[in-house]
Each structure stands twice: as structure tokens, then as C-alpha cells.
Amino acid sequence: MELNTYETILFDVFLTNQKRAQLIDAALAETGLPSEDYPFYVIVGAEGPWTPTDLARRLEMPLTTVLFRLRRLERLGHAERKPNPEDRRSFTIGLTPAGQKLLRRARPKFRAAAEAVEAQLGAGELAELRDALVKLRAAIDAEIDDAPDGIRTRATALKGL
């Protein structure tokens, strides 16, 4: 297939991300948990509590996006803020019992979809793909680091760093 001028590895990743979202939406449909919130339930539930800044770093997301998503979980009664014992100026966020209950319902559905995709790839191809994704992230980071100051500053700010 001949490539168009817009087809790049970054465009391929974009298209793959769209398919990933469709698969997760389908897997989680009966739980009512939006696919874009699923990583928050998993990371906060499994590794939390987190400060929003540390969570933004962990997920490599803009702090503003993390705060928006966390407020959504709080409004649903699935997450709660507590004073940060290490720094009283900030807070930590953890899942409530209702949030943990939803995660327990959603996680097996997500795992089944993820494991089905991984089974189609096979162990060898899966390992190669993970290695390639690590290299791709490193290449993107290098481009951000080499970017003009305005772009680099924006990328760093978007990560909440």
C-alpha cells in the first residue's frame, strides 16, 4: 500500500488508539465506566492514594486533565480527597468503597479484552511490540527535548511536571 503524506508512525498510533478506545468502550459498556476514566480507577485503586501532581506524572498527562477526571470521580462518589500527610498544602486522592466496587466489576471485563488481543499477537510478537513502544516513547521524548523552548515548555507543562 502506498503511503499518503499524512501517514506517519504517529498517525498509526492515533488510529490504533481509536481502536483501543472502541474495544475498551465495548468491554466496559455494561459497567457504565467510561473508558477514558478506567486508567484512573486502576492506578488510584491499585497504587493510590496519589497526589494529583504525582498521578499526572505517573500517567504522563496534563495536571489539568487529571484534576478534571478526578473531580468527575469525586462527583460520582467513587473517589475522595484527604489531606496529604506529607504536605498539608496538598491532598491525596483514593477510591471510595463505591469506586473500588466499580473497579472490581470493570477490571475482569477489561482484562478479558486485553488478554484476547494479546493472545492474537502471541508472546513473542507482544514482547517485540512492547519493546518497540518503549523505543517510540523514547524517540518522542527526544524530539520534545530537542524542540524549541516554547514547544518543550508546553510539553513539560502538559505533563504536570
HELIX and SHEET records of a PDB file:
HELIX    1   1 ILE A    9  LEU A   28  1                                  20    
HELIX    2   2 ALA A   29  THR A   31  5                                   3    
HELIX    3   3 TYR A   38  GLU A   47  1                                  10    
HELIX    4   4 PRO A   52  LEU A   59  1                                   8    
HELIX    5   5 LEU A   63  ARG A   75  1                                  13    
HELIX    6   6 PRO A   97  LEU A  121  1                                  25    
HELIX    7   7 ALA A  123  ASP A  146  1                                  24    
HELIX    8   8 ASP A  149  LEU A  158  1                                  10    
SHEET    1   A 2 ALA A  79  PRO A  83  0                                        
SHEET    2   A 2 PHE A  91  LEU A  95 -1                                        
END                                                                             
